[in-house]
């Protein structure tokens, strides 16, 4: 089924991007405490998207946490978080346009299609997902992950 391919692509793209990016932190030690604590606390949500058994039921929360981290990001990674946040916002908009909530993807993984979904809009998701693997997003994710490990001693790219 075409929607399974879209869901699979979405899962992989989100997992790779969010996991790579959520290892972010602050090089300014005065601001790193709260930010680093936030990253450590959110690690489980980001990891829930990884692997072949990704738990898409947390996607609403993962998106919200990415938005919060982008808002709270220290100056040295603020632009990188904005890049990631913009990519996530693009996906949220595409899901909404297709008549889906992020949490609907969990049901779709199990073969349950929501009643109000627009299948043609769902198929249009694939090109939008490619924005998550763009050079800019990948670079931003790598910068965030490197900074998290260095500054917060948090490796959010591993489970």
N, CA, C and O atoms as a GROMACS GRO file, in nm:
protein
  636
    1UNK      N    1   0.084  -0.118   0.000
    1UNK     CA    2   0.000   0.000   0.000
    1UNK      C    3   0.089   0.124   0.000
    1UNK      O    4   0.188   0.128   0.073
    2UNK      N    5   0.056   0.224  -0.078
    2UNK     CA    6   0.135   0.346  -0.092
    2UNK      C    7   0.150   0.420   0.040
    2UNK      O    8   0.256   0.476   0.067
    3UNK      N    9   0.046   0.420   0.124
    3UNK     CA   10   0.055   0.491   0.251
    3UNK      C   11   0.158   0.428   0.343
    3UNK      O   12   0.220   0.499   0.422
    4UNK      N   13   0.178   0.296   0.335
    4UNK     CA   14   0.281   0.232   0.417
    4UNK      C   15   0.420   0.282   0.378
    4UNK      O   16   0.506   0.300   0.464
    5UNK      N   17   0.442   0.303   0.251
    5UNK     CA   18   0.571   0.356   0.206
    5UNK      C   19   0.591   0.497   0.259
    5UNK      O   20   0.701   0.532   0.303
    6UNK      N   21   0.486   0.577   0.255
    6UNK     CA   22   0.495   0.714   0.307
    6UNK      C   23   0.524   0.711   0.456
    6UNK      O   24   0.610   0.785   0.504
    7UNK      N   25   0.453   0.626   0.530
    7UNK     CA   26   0.473   0.617   0.675
    7UNK      C   27   0.614   0.568   0.705
    7UNK      O   28   0.680   0.620   0.795
    8UNK      N   29   0.660   0.469   0.632
    8UNK     CA   30   0.795   0.420   0.653
    8UNK      C   31   0.898   0.527   0.626
    8UNK      O   32   0.995   0.542   0.702
    9UNK      N   33   0.880   0.603   0.520
    9UNK     CA   34   0.972   0.712   0.488
    9UNK      C   35   0.969   0.818   0.597
    9UNK      O   36   1.072   0.870   0.638
   10UNK      N   37   0.848   0.850   0.643
   10UNK     CA   38   0.835   0.950   0.748
   10UNK      C   39   0.906   0.904   0.874
   10UNK      O   40   0.979   0.982   0.936
   11UNK      N   41   0.887   0.780   0.912
   11UNK     CA   42   0.949   0.728   1.033
   11UNK      C   43   1.101   0.736   1.023
   11UNK      O   44   1.167   0.783   1.116
   12UNK      N   45   1.154   0.690   0.912
   12UNK     CA   46   1.300   0.692   0.896
   12UNK      C   47   1.354   0.834   0.893
   12UNK      O   48   1.455   0.864   0.958
   13UNK      N   49   1.288   0.922   0.820
   13UNK     CA   50   1.336   1.058   0.810
   13UNK      C   51   1.330   1.129   0.944
   13UNK      O   52   1.425   1.198   0.984
   14UNK      N   53   1.219   1.112   1.014
   14UNK     CA   54   1.207   1.177   1.144
   14UNK      C   55   1.305   1.120   1.245
   14UNK      O   56   1.369   1.195   1.319
   15UNK      N   57   1.317   0.991   1.247
   15UNK     CA   58   1.409   0.928   1.342
   15UNK      C   59   1.552   0.976   1.318
   15UNK      O   60   1.621   1.015   1.412
   16UNK      N   61   1.595   0.972   1.195
   16UNK     CA   62   1.732   1.013   1.164
   16UNK      C   63   1.756   1.159   1.199
   16UNK      O   64   1.858   1.194   1.258
   17UNK      N   65   1.661   1.244   1.162
   17UNK     CA   66   1.680   1.386   1.184
   17UNK      C   67   1.669   1.423   1.331
   17UNK      O   68   1.754   1.494   1.384
   18UNK      N   69   1.564   1.377   1.395
   18UNK     CA   70   1.545   1.414   1.535
   18UNK      C   71   1.652   1.356   1.623
   18UNK      O   72   1.704   1.426   1.711
   19UNK      N   73   1.688   1.231   1.603
   19UNK     CA   74   1.792   1.171   1.686
   19UNK      C   75   1.926   1.239   1.664
   19UNK      O   76   1.999   1.265   1.759
   20UNK      N   77   1.958   1.269   1.541
   20UNK     CA   78   2.086   1.334   1.514
   20UNK      C   79   2.088   1.475   1.569
   20UNK      O   80   2.193   1.524   1.611
   21UNK      N   81   1.974   1.539   1.570
   21UNK     CA   82   1.971   1.679   1.610
   21UNK      C   83   1.952   1.699   1.758
   21UNK      O   84   1.994   1.801   1.811
   22UNK      N   85   1.893   1.607   1.823
   22UNK     CA   86   1.858   1.634   1.961
   22UNK      C   87   1.973   1.611   2.056
   22UNK      O   88   1.953   1.611   2.177
   23UNK      N   89   2.086   1.593   2.006
   23UNK     CA   90   2.203   1.597   2.090
   23UNK      C   91   2.256   1.738   2.083
   23UNK      O   92   2.364   1.761   2.029
   24UNK      N   93   2.182   1.830   2.137
   24UNK     CA   94   2.224   1.968   2.130
   24UNK      C   95   2.249   2.024   2.267
   24UNK      O   96   2.195   1.973   2.366
   25UNK      N   97   2.328   2.126   2.274
   25UNK     CA   98   2.348   2.190   2.402
   25UNK      C   99   2.410   2.325   2.386
   25UNK      O  100   2.411   2.382   2.277
   26UNK      N  101   2.463   2.375   2.495
   26UNK     CA  102   2.509   2.511   2.499
   26UNK      C  103   2.655   2.518   2.536
   26UNK      O  104   2.698   2.452   2.631
   27UNK      N  105   2.732   2.595   2.465
   27UNK     CA  106   2.872   2.613   2.500
   27UNK      C  107   2.888   2.717   2.609
   27UNK      O  108   2.997   2.729   2.667
   28UNK      N  109   2.787   2.791   2.638
   28UNK     CA  110   2.789   2.889   2.745
   28UNK      C  111   2.746   2.820   2.873
   28UNK      O  112   2.628   2.788   2.889
   29UNK      N  113   2.838   2.795   2.962
   29UNK     CA  114   2.809   2.714   3.080
   29UNK      C  115   2.703   2.775   3.169
   29UNK      O  116   2.636   2.702   3.242
   30UNK      N  117   2.684   2.906   3.166
   30UNK     CA  118   2.582   2.967   3.251
   30UNK      C  119   2.442   2.931   3.207
   30UNK      O  120   2.350   2.926   3.289
   31UNK      N  121   2.424   2.905   3.078
   31UNK     CA  122   2.290   2.872   3.027
   31UNK      C  123   2.272   2.724   3.002
   31UNK      O  124   2.161   2.679   2.973
   32UNK      N  125   2.381   2.646   3.013
   32UNK     CA  126   2.373   2.506   2.971
   32UNK      C  127   2.295   2.419   3.068
   32UNK      O  128   2.240   2.317   3.026
   33UNK      N  129   2.289   2.454   3.195
   33UNK     CA  130   2.223   2.368   3.294
   33UNK      C  131   2.081   2.333   3.256
   33UNK      O  132   2.050   2.215   3.241
   34UNK      N  133   1.993   2.431   3.239
   34UNK     CA  134   1.854   2.405   3.206
   34UNK      C  135   1.839   2.343   3.069
   34UNK      O  136   1.759   2.250   3.051
   35UNK      N  137   1.913   2.391   2.974
   35UNK     CA  138   1.908   2.339   2.839
   35UNK      C  139   1.956   2.194   2.835
   35UNK      O  140   1.893   2.108   2.773
   36UNK      N  141   2.068   2.169   2.900
   36UNK     CA  142   2.121   2.032   2.904
   36UNK      C  143   2.025   1.939   2.977
   36UNK      O  144   2.004   1.826   2.935
   37UNK      N  145   1.967   1.987   3.086
   37UNK     CA  146   1.869   1.905   3.159
   37UNK      C  147   1.750   1.872   3.071
   37UNK      O  148   1.697   1.761   3.074
   38UNK      N  149   1.707   1.970   2.992
   38UNK     CA  150   1.594   1.951   2.901
   38UNK      C  151   1.628   1.843   2.797
   38UNK      O  152   1.546   1.756   2.768
   39UNK      N  153   1.748   1.850   2.742
   39UNK     CA  154   1.791   1.749   2.645
   39UNK      C  155   1.795   1.610   2.706
   39UNK      O  156   1.747   1.513   2.646
   40UNK      N  157   1.851   1.600   2.825
   40UNK     CA  158   1.859   1.470   2.892
   40UNK      C  159   1.720   1.414   2.918
   40UNK      O  160   1.695   1.294   2.898
   41UNK      N  161   1.629   1.499   2.962
   41UNK     CA  162   1.492   1.455   2.991
   41UNK      C  163   1.418   1.413   2.865
   41UNK      O  164   1.335   1.322   2.868
   42UNK      N  165   1.447   1.480   2.753
   42UNK     CA  166   1.375   1.453   2.629
   42UNK      C  167   1.434   1.337   2.549
   42UNK      O  168   1.375   1.294   2.450
   43UNK      N  169   1.548   1.287   2.590
   43UNK     CA  170   1.617   1.181   2.515
   43UNK      C  171   1.526   1.061   2.487
   43UNK      O  172   1.526   1.009   2.375
   44UNK      N  173   1.450   1.017   2.584
   44UNK     CA  174   1.364   0.899   2.565
   44UNK      C  175   1.260   0.922   2.456
   44UNK      O  176   1.228   0.829   2.380
   45UNK      N  177   1.208   1.043   2.445
   45UNK     CA  178   1.109   1.072   2.340
   45UNK      C  179   1.173   1.060   2.202
   45UNK      O  180   1.114   1.002   2.111
   46UNK      N  181   1.293   1.114   2.188
   46UNK     CA  182   1.360   1.110   2.058
   46UNK      C  183   1.400   0.967   2.022
   46UNK      O  184   1.390   0.927   1.906
   47UNK      N  185   1.445   0.892   2.120
   47UNK     CA  186   1.484   0.753   2.095
   47UNK      C  187   1.365   0.666   2.058
   47UNK      O  188   1.382   0.563   1.992
   48UNK      N  189   1.244   0.705   2.100
   48UNK     CA  190   1.126   0.624   2.069
   48UNK      C  191   1.100   0.618   1.918
   48UNK      O  192   1.025   0.532   1.872
   49UNK      N  193   1.161   0.708   1.842
   49UNK     CA  194   1.144   0.709   1.696
   49UNK      C  195   1.246   0.624   1.624
   49UNK      O  196   1.240   0.609   1.502
   50UNK      N  197   1.341   0.567   1.696
   50UNK     CA  198   1.449   0.495   1.629
   50UNK      C  199   1.418   0.347   1.613
   50UNK      O  200   1.333   0.290   1.681
   51UNK      N  201   1.491   0.287   1.522
   51UNK     CA  202   1.481   0.143   1.501
   51UNK      C  203   1.361   0.102   1.418
   51UNK      O  204   1.280   0.185   1.376
   52UNK      N  205   1.352  -0.028   1.397
   52UNK     CA  206   1.244  -0.081   1.315
   52UNK      C  207   1.110  -0.083   1.389
   52UNK      O  208   1.005  -0.100   1.327
   53UNK      N  209   1.114  -0.065   1.519
   53UNK     CA  210   0.993  -0.065   1.599
   53UNK      C  211   0.964   0.075   1.653
   53UNK      O  212   0.929   0.091   1.770
   54UNK      N  213   0.977   0.175   1.567
   54UNK     CA  214   0.957   0.314   1.607
   54UNK      C  215   0.816   0.334   1.662
   54UNK      O  216   0.719   0.283   1.608
   55UNK      N  217   0.807   0.409   1.770
   55UNK     CA  218   0.679   0.436   1.835
   55UNK      C  219   0.630   0.574   1.793
   55UNK      O  220   0.665   0.676   1.853
   56UNK      N  221   0.548   0.576   1.689
   56UNK     CA  222   0.498   0.702   1.636
   56UNK      C  223   0.390   0.765   1.725
   56UNK      O  224   0.348   0.878   1.699
   57UNK      N  225   0.346   0.695   1.828
   57UNK     CA  226   0.243   0.751   1.916
   57UNK      C  227   0.295   0.870   1.994
   57UNK      O  228   0.216   0.950   2.045
   58UNK      N  229   0.427   0.885   2.004
   58UNK     CA  230   0.487   0.998   2.075
   58UNK      C  231   0.519   1.116   1.983
   58UNK      O  232   0.577   1.215   2.028
   59UNK      N  233   0.483   1.106   1.858
   59UNK     CA  234   0.526   1.206   1.762
   59UNK      C  235   0.479   1.347   1.797
   59UNK      O  236   0.554   1.443   1.780
   60UNK      N  237   0.356   1.361   1.845
   60UNK     CA  238   0.308   1.494   1.887
   60UNK      C  239   0.401   1.552   1.992
   60UNK      O  240   0.438   1.669   1.984
   61UNK      N  241   0.439   1.470   2.089
   61UNK     CA  242   0.526   1.516   2.196
   61UNK      C  243   0.667   1.545   2.144
   61UNK      O  244   0.730   1.642   2.187
   62UNK      N  245   0.716   1.462   2.054
   62UNK     CA  246   0.849   1.486   1.997
   62UNK      C  247   0.850   1.620   1.923
   62UNK      O  248   0.943   1.699   1.940
   63UNK      N  249   0.749   1.644   1.842
   63UNK     CA  250   0.741   1.772   1.772
   63UNK      C  251   0.738   1.888   1.870
   63UNK      O  252   0.810   1.987   1.852
   64UNK      N  253   0.657   1.878   1.974
   64UNK     CA  254   0.648   1.984   2.075
   64UNK      C  255   0.782   2.006   2.143
   64UNK      O  256   0.822   2.120   2.168
   65UNK      N  257   0.853   1.898   2.172
   65UNK     CA  258   0.983   1.909   2.238
   65UNK      C  259   1.086   1.973   2.146
   65UNK      O  260   1.169   2.052   2.191
   66UNK      N  261   1.082   1.941   2.017
   66UNK     CA  262   1.172   2.006   1.922
   66UNK      C  263   1.143   2.156   1.918
   66UNK      O  264   1.236   2.237   1.918
   67UNK      N  265   1.015   2.193   1.914
   67UNK     CA  266   0.980   2.336   1.914
   67UNK      C  267   1.031   2.405   2.039
   67UNK      O  268   1.085   2.516   2.032
   68UNK      N  269   1.014   2.341   2.154
   68UNK     CA  270   1.059   2.400   2.280
   68UNK      C  271   1.211   2.414   2.283
   68UNK      O  272   1.264   2.519   2.321
   69UNK      N  273   1.280   2.309   2.242
   69UNK     CA  274   1.426   2.316   2.239
   69UNK      C  275   1.474   2.424   2.142
   69UNK      O  276   1.571   2.494   2.170
   70UNK      N  277   1.406   2.439   2.030
   70UNK     CA  278   1.442   2.544   1.934
   70UNK      C  279   1.422   2.682   1.998
   70UNK      O  280   1.504   2.772   1.978
   71UNK      N  281   1.315   2.698   2.073
   71UNK     CA  282   1.289   2.825   2.141
   71UNK      C  283   1.392   2.852   2.251
   71UNK      O  284   1.430   2.967   2.274
   72UNK      N  285   1.437   2.747   2.317
   72UNK     CA  286   1.527   2.760   2.431
   72UNK      C  287   1.675   2.748   2.395
   72UNK      O  288   1.761   2.762   2.481
   73UNK      N  289   1.703   2.722   2.269
   73UNK     CA  290   1.842   2.696   2.228
   73UNK      C  291   1.933   2.814   2.256
   73UNK      O  292   1.896   2.930   2.235
   74UNK      N  293   2.052   2.784   2.305
   74UNK     CA  294   2.150   2.890   2.325
   74UNK      C  295   2.199   2.944   2.192
   74UNK      O  296   2.182   2.880   2.087
   75UNK      N  297   2.259   3.059   2.196
   75UNK     CA  298   2.299   3.129   2.074
   75UNK      C  299   2.385   3.045   1.981
   75UNK      O  300   2.370   3.053   1.859
   76UNK      N  301   2.476   2.963   2.037
   76UNK     CA  302   2.570   2.892   1.951
   76UNK      C  303   2.504   2.782   1.865
   76UNK      O  304   2.564   2.738   1.767
   77UNK      N  305   2.384   2.739   1.900
   77UNK     CA  306   2.313   2.640   1.819
   77UNK      C  307   2.172   2.685   1.782
   77UNK      O  308   2.093   2.607   1.729
   78UNK      N  309   2.140   2.811   1.809
   78UNK     CA  310   2.005   2.862   1.782
   78UNK      C  311   1.969   2.852   1.634
   78UNK      O  312   1.857   2.813   1.600
   79UNK      N  313   2.061   2.888   1.545
   79UNK     CA  314   2.032   2.882   1.401
   79UNK      C  315   2.013   2.737   1.356
   79UNK      O  316   1.928   2.708   1.272
   80UNK      N  317   2.092   2.646   1.413
   80UNK     CA  318   2.078   2.505   1.379
   80UNK      C  319   1.943   2.452   1.424
   80UNK      O  320   1.877   2.378   1.351
   81UNK      N  321   1.902   2.489   1.545
   81UNK     CA  322   1.771   2.446   1.594
   81UNK      C  323   1.659   2.506   1.509
   81UNK      O  324   1.558   2.440   1.486
   82UNK      N  325   1.677   2.630   1.463
   82UNK     CA  326   1.574   2.691   1.378
   82UNK      C  327   1.560   2.613   1.248
   82UNK      O  328   1.449   2.590   1.200
   83UNK      N  329   1.672   2.573   1.191
   83UNK     CA  330   1.670   2.492   1.068
   83UNK      C  331   1.592   2.363   1.090
   83UNK      O  332   1.506   2.327   1.009
   84UNK      N  333   1.622   2.294   1.198
   84UNK     CA  334   1.552   2.169   1.230
   84UNK      C  335   1.404   2.196   1.257
   84UNK      O  336   1.318   2.124   1.208
   85UNK      N  337   1.376   2.298   1.335
   85UNK     CA  338   1.239   2.330   1.370
   85UNK      C  339   1.157   2.365   1.246
   85UNK      O  340   1.040   2.327   1.236
   86UNK      N  341   1.217   2.437   1.152
   86UNK     CA  342   1.147   2.469   1.027
   86UNK      C  343   1.114   2.343   0.949
   86UNK      O  344   1.006   2.332   0.891
   87UNK      N  345   1.206   2.247   0.945
   87UNK     CA  346   1.181   2.120   0.875
   87UNK      C  347   1.067   2.044   0.943
   87UNK      O  348   0.979   1.990   0.875
   88UNK      N  349   1.067   2.039   1.075
   88UNK     CA  350   0.960   1.971   1.149
   88UNK      C  351   0.827   2.042   1.125
   88UNK      O  352   0.725   1.977   1.107
   89UNK      N  353   0.829   2.175   1.124
   89UNK     CA  354   0.706   2.251   1.098
   89UNK      C  355   0.650   2.221   0.959
   89UNK      O  356   0.529   2.216   0.940
   90UNK      N  357   0.739   2.203   0.862
   90UNK     CA  358   0.697   2.167   0.726
   90UNK      C  359   0.623   2.034   0.728
   90UNK      O  360   0.519   2.018   0.663
   91UNK      N  361   0.676   1.938   0.803
   91UNK     CA  362   0.612   1.806   0.812
   91UNK      C  363   0.477   1.818   0.884
   91UNK      O  364   0.379   1.758   0.841
   92UNK      N  365   0.472   1.895   0.990
   92UNK     CA  366   0.344   1.914   1.062
   92UNK      C  367   0.238   1.973   0.970
   92UNK      O  368   0.123   1.928   0.970
   93UNK      N  369   0.277   2.072   0.892
   93UNK     CA  370   0.184   2.134   0.798
   93UNK      C  371   0.137   2.034   0.693
   93UNK      O  372   0.019   2.029   0.659
   94UNK      N  373   0.230   1.955   0.640
   94UNK     CA  374   0.194   1.855   0.539
   94UNK      C  375   0.098   1.751   0.597
   94UNK      O  376   0.003   1.710   0.530
   95UNK      N  377   0.123   1.708   0.719
   95UNK     CA  378   0.032   1.613   0.784
   95UNK      C  379  -0.106   1.674   0.802
   95UNK      O  380  -0.207   1.609   0.774
   96UNK      N  381  -0.110   1.798   0.848
   96UNK     CA  382  -0.238   1.866   0.867
   96UNK      C  383  -0.313   1.880   0.734
   96UNK      O  384  -0.434   1.859   0.728
   97UNK      N  385  -0.240   1.916   0.629
   97UNK     CA  386  -0.301   1.929   0.497
   97UNK      C  387  -0.360   1.797   0.448
   97UNK      O  388  -0.459   1.795   0.375
   98UNK      N  389  -0.298   1.686   0.490
   98UNK     CA  390  -0.348   1.554   0.452
   98UNK      C  391  -0.460   1.507   0.544
   98UNK      O  392  -0.515   1.398   0.525
   99UNK      N  393  -0.494   1.588   0.644
   99UNK     CA  394  -0.601   1.550   0.737
   99UNK      C  395  -0.552   1.459   0.848
   99UNK      O  396  -0.631   1.384   0.906
  100UNK      N  397  -0.423   1.465   0.878
  100UNK     CA  398  -0.364   1.379   0.981
  100UNK      C  399  -0.307   1.459   1.097
  100UNK      O  400  -0.261   1.572   1.080
  101UNK      N  401  -0.311   1.398   1.212
  101UNK     CA  402  -0.235   1.447   1.326
  101UNK      C  403  -0.111   1.358   1.334
  101UNK      O  404  -0.116   1.244   1.288
  102UNK      N  405  -0.002   1.408   1.389
  102UNK     CA  406   0.115   1.321   1.401
  102UNK      C  407   0.084   1.189   1.471
  102UNK      O  408   0.140   1.085   1.436
  103UNK      N  409  -0.004   1.193   1.568
  103UNK     CA  410  -0.037   1.070   1.642
  103UNK      C  411  -0.112   0.969   1.555
  103UNK      O  412  -0.115   0.850   1.588
  104UNK      N  413  -0.173   1.013   1.444
  104UNK     CA  414  -0.241   0.920   1.353
  104UNK      C  415  -0.143   0.823   1.286
  104UNK      O  416  -0.183   0.716   1.242
  105UNK      N  417  -0.018   0.862   1.280
  105UNK     CA  418   0.080   0.776   1.213
  105UNK      C  419   0.100   0.645   1.287
  105UNK      O  420   0.132   0.543   1.224
  106UNK      N  421   0.082   0.644   1.417
  106UNK     CA  422   0.094   0.519   1.493
  106UNK      C  423  -0.012   0.420   1.447
  106UNK      O  424   0.018   0.302   1.427
  107UNK      N  425  -0.136   0.467   1.431
  107UNK     CA  426  -0.244   0.379   1.384
  107UNK      C  427  -0.217   0.334   1.240
  107UNK      O  428  -0.245   0.219   1.205
  108UNK      N  429  -0.163   0.424   1.159
  108UNK     CA  430  -0.135   0.390   1.020
  108UNK      C  431  -0.025   0.285   1.010
  108UNK      O  432  -0.026   0.204   0.918
  109UNK      N  433   0.069   0.286   1.104
  109UNK     CA  434   0.172   0.182   1.105
  109UNK      C  435   0.109   0.044   1.122
  109UNK      O  436   0.163  -0.056   1.076
  110UNK      N  437  -0.006   0.042   1.188
  110UNK     CA  438  -0.076  -0.084   1.213
  110UNK      C  439  -0.181  -0.113   1.106
  110UNK      O  440  -0.260  -0.206   1.119
  111UNK      N  441  -0.181  -0.032   1.000
  111UNK     CA  442  -0.273  -0.054   0.890
  111UNK      C  443  -0.410   0.009   0.907
  111UNK      O  444  -0.501  -0.021   0.831
  112UNK      N  445  -0.427   0.096   1.005
  112UNK     CA  446  -0.556   0.162   1.031
  112UNK      C  447  -0.551   0.303   0.973
  112UNK      O  448  -0.483   0.390   1.026
  113UNK      N  449  -0.625   0.324   0.866
  113UNK     CA  450  -0.627   0.454   0.800
  113UNK      C  451  -0.735   0.542   0.862
  113UNK      O  452  -0.851   0.502   0.867
  114UNK      N  453  -0.699   0.662   0.909
  114UNK     CA  454  -0.800   0.754   0.961
  114UNK      C  455  -0.903   0.788   0.853
  114UNK      O  456  -0.870   0.794   0.735
  115UNK      N  457  -1.027   0.810   0.894
  115UNK     CA  458  -1.136   0.830   0.798
  115UNK      C  459  -1.121   0.955   0.714
  115UNK      O  460  -1.154   0.953   0.595
  116UNK      N  461  -1.074   1.064   0.771
  116UNK     CA  462  -1.073   1.190   0.699
  116UNK      C  463  -0.943   1.219   0.625
  116UNK      O  464  -0.920   1.332   0.582
  117UNK      N  465  -0.858   1.119   0.609
  117UNK     CA  466  -0.730   1.142   0.543
  117UNK      C  467  -0.750   1.160   0.393
  117UNK      O  468  -0.829   1.090   0.330
  118UNK      N  469  -0.678   1.255   0.338
  118UNK     CA  470  -0.678   1.281   0.194
  118UNK      C  471  -0.559   1.204   0.136
  118UNK      O  472  -0.444   1.244   0.151
  119UNK      N  473  -0.589   1.092   0.069
  119UNK     CA  474  -0.483   1.005   0.019
  119UNK      C  475  -0.390   1.075  -0.081
  119UNK      O  476  -0.270   1.048  -0.083
  120UNK      N  477  -0.445   1.163  -0.162
  120UNK     CA  478  -0.358   1.234  -0.257
  120UNK      C  479  -0.262   1.326  -0.182
  120UNK      O  480  -0.146   1.340  -0.221
  121UNK      N  481  -0.310   1.390  -0.076
  121UNK     CA  482  -0.223   1.475   0.005
  121UNK      C  483  -0.122   1.390   0.081
  121UNK      O  484  -0.008   1.432   0.101
  122UNK      N  485  -0.164   1.272   0.124
  122UNK     CA  486  -0.073   1.182   0.193
  122UNK      C  487   0.043   1.144   0.102
  122UNK      O  488   0.158   1.138   0.146
  123UNK      N  489   0.014   1.118  -0.023
  123UNK     CA  490   0.119   1.083  -0.118
  123UNK      C  491   0.212   1.201  -0.145
  123UNK      O  492   0.328   1.181  -0.183
  124UNK      N  493   0.162   1.322  -0.126
  124UNK     CA  494   0.245   1.441  -0.145
  124UNK      C  495   0.343   1.461  -0.030
  124UNK      O  496   0.431   1.547  -0.038
  125UNK      N  497   0.329   1.383   0.076
  125UNK     CA  498   0.420   1.394   0.190
  125UNK      C  499   0.563   1.356   0.155
  125UNK      O  500   0.657   1.419   0.204
  126UNK      N  501   0.580   1.257   0.071
  126UNK     CA  502   0.714   1.204   0.042
  126UNK      C  503   0.813   1.313   0.001
  126UNK      O  504   0.922   1.319   0.057
  127UNK      N  505   0.780   1.400  -0.095
  127UNK     CA  506   0.878   1.504  -0.132
  127UNK      C  507   0.907   1.599  -0.015
  127UNK      O  508   1.018   1.649  -0.001
  128UNK      N  509   0.806   1.623   0.067
  128UNK     CA  510   0.828   1.712   0.180
  128UNK      C  511   0.919   1.648   0.284
  128UNK      O  512   0.993   1.717   0.354
  129UNK      N  513   0.914   1.517   0.292
  129UNK     CA  514   1.002   1.445   0.384
  129UNK      C  515   1.147   1.459   0.343
  129UNK      O  516   1.238   1.455   0.426
  130UNK      N  517   1.168   1.475   0.215
  130UNK     CA  518   1.305   1.490   0.167
  130UNK      C  519   1.371   1.614   0.225
  130UNK      O  520   1.494   1.621   0.234
  131UNK      N  521   1.290   1.712   0.267
  131UNK     CA  522   1.348   1.832   0.328
  131UNK      C  523   1.418   1.798   0.458
  131UNK      O  524   1.508   1.871   0.502
  132UNK      N  525   1.379   1.687   0.521
  132UNK     CA  526   1.444   1.647   0.645
  132UNK      C  527   1.584   1.592   0.622
  132UNK      O  528   1.665   1.587   0.715
  133UNK      N  529   1.613   1.552   0.500
  133UNK     CA  530   1.746   1.499   0.474
  133UNK      C  531   1.827   1.594   0.386
  133UNK      O  532   1.929   1.555   0.328
  134UNK      N  533   1.783   1.719   0.377
  134UNK     CA  534   1.858   1.817   0.299
  134UNK      C  535   1.993   1.844   0.365
  134UNK      O  536   2.012   1.816   0.484
  135UNK      N  537   2.084   1.897   0.288
  135UNK     CA  538   2.216   1.928   0.340
  135UNK      C  539   2.211   2.022   0.460
  135UNK      O  540   2.284   2.002   0.557
  136UNK      N  541   2.126   2.123   0.453
  136UNK     CA  542   2.115   2.220   0.562
  136UNK      C  543   2.066   2.154   0.690
  136UNK      O  544   2.119   2.180   0.798
  137UNK      N  545   1.965   2.068   0.678
  137UNK     CA  546   1.910   2.002   0.797
  137UNK      C  547   2.011   1.903   0.854
  137UNK      O  548   2.028   1.894   0.975
  138UNK      N  549   2.078   1.831   0.767
  138UNK     CA  550   2.179   1.735   0.812
  138UNK      C  551   2.294   1.807   0.883
  138UNK      O  552   2.340   1.763   0.989
  139UNK      N  553   2.339   1.916   0.826
  139UNK     CA  554   2.446   1.994   0.888
  139UNK      C  555   2.402   2.048   1.023
  139UNK      O  556   2.476   2.041   1.121
  140UNK      N  557   2.281   2.101   1.029
  140UNK     CA  558   2.229   2.154   1.156
  140UNK      C  559   2.220   2.043   1.259
  140UNK      O  560   2.258   2.062   1.375
  141UNK      N  561   2.169   1.927   1.218
  141UNK     CA  562   2.155   1.814   1.311
  141UNK      C  563   2.292   1.771   1.364
  141UNK      O  564   2.307   1.744   1.483
  142UNK      N  565   2.390   1.765   1.276
  142UNK     CA  566   2.524   1.727   1.318
  142UNK      C  567   2.584   1.828   1.415
  142UNK      O  568   2.648   1.791   1.514
  143UNK      N  569   2.563   1.957   1.386
  143UNK     CA  570   2.614   2.062   1.475
  143UNK      C  571   2.551   2.052   1.613
  143UNK      O  572   2.619   2.065   1.715
  144UNK      N  573   2.421   2.030   1.617
  144UNK     CA  574   2.350   2.018   1.743
  144UNK      C  575   2.398   1.896   1.820
  144UNK      O  576   2.423   1.904   1.941
  145UNK      N  577   2.412   1.784   1.751
  145UNK     CA  578   2.457   1.661   1.817
  145UNK      C  579   2.598   1.676   1.872
  145UNK      O  580   2.626   1.634   1.985
  146UNK      N  581   2.687   1.735   1.794
  146UNK     CA  582   2.825   1.756   1.840
  146UNK      C  583   2.828   1.845   1.963
  146UNK      O  584   2.901   1.817   2.059
  147UNK      N  585   2.750   1.951   1.960
  147UNK     CA  586   2.748   2.044   2.073
  147UNK      C  587   2.690   1.979   2.198
  147UNK      O  588   2.738   2.004   2.309
  148UNK      N  589   2.589   1.896   2.183
  148UNK     CA  590   2.528   1.828   2.299
  148UNK      C  591   2.628   1.738   2.367
  148UNK      O  592   2.638   1.735   2.490
  149UNK      N  593   2.700   1.664   2.288
  149UNK     CA  594   2.797   1.570   2.344
  149UNK      C  595   2.909   1.645   2.415
  149UNK      O  596   2.951   1.608   2.524
  150UNK      N  597   2.956   1.751   2.351
  150UNK     CA  598   3.068   1.828   2.405
  150UNK      C  599   3.028   1.908   2.529
  150UNK      O  600   3.101   1.910   2.628
  151UNK      N  601   2.915   1.974   2.524
  151UNK     CA  602   2.877   2.067   2.628
  151UNK      C  603   2.793   2.005   2.738
  151UNK      O  604   2.810   2.036   2.856
  152UNK      N  605   2.701   1.916   2.701
  152UNK     CA  606   2.609   1.859   2.799
  152UNK      C  607   2.645   1.716   2.837
  152UNK      O  608   2.584   1.658   2.927
  153UNK      N  609   2.744   1.660   2.769
  153UNK     CA  610   2.781   1.520   2.791
  153UNK      C  611   2.659   1.430   2.769
  153UNK      O  612   2.635   1.335   2.843
  154UNK      N  613   2.584   1.464   2.665
  154UNK     CA  614   2.465   1.388   2.628
  154UNK      C  615   2.482   1.339   2.485
  154UNK      O  616   2.503   1.419   2.394
  155UNK      N  617   2.474   1.209   2.467
  155UNK     CA  618   2.479   1.153   2.332
  155UNK      C  619   2.339   1.104   2.299
  155UNK      O  620   2.303   0.990   2.329
  156UNK      N  621   2.262   1.190   2.237
  156UNK     CA  622   2.125   1.155   2.203
  156UNK      C  623   2.115   1.082   2.071
  156UNK      O  624   2.004   1.049   2.027
  157UNK      N  625   2.226   1.055   2.007
  157UNK     CA  626   2.222   0.976   1.884
  157UNK      C  627   2.236   0.828   1.912
  157UNK      O  628   2.229   0.747   1.819
  158UNK      N  629   2.256   0.792   2.037
  158UNK     CA  630   2.263   0.649   2.073
  158UNK      C  631   2.160   0.621   2.179
  158UNK      O  632   2.124   0.708   2.258
  159UNK      N  633   2.111   0.496   2.180
  159UNK     CA  634   2.009   0.461   2.279
  159UNK      C  635   2.071   0.406   2.404
  159UNK      O  636   2.000   0.371   2.498
   0.00000   0.00000   0.00000
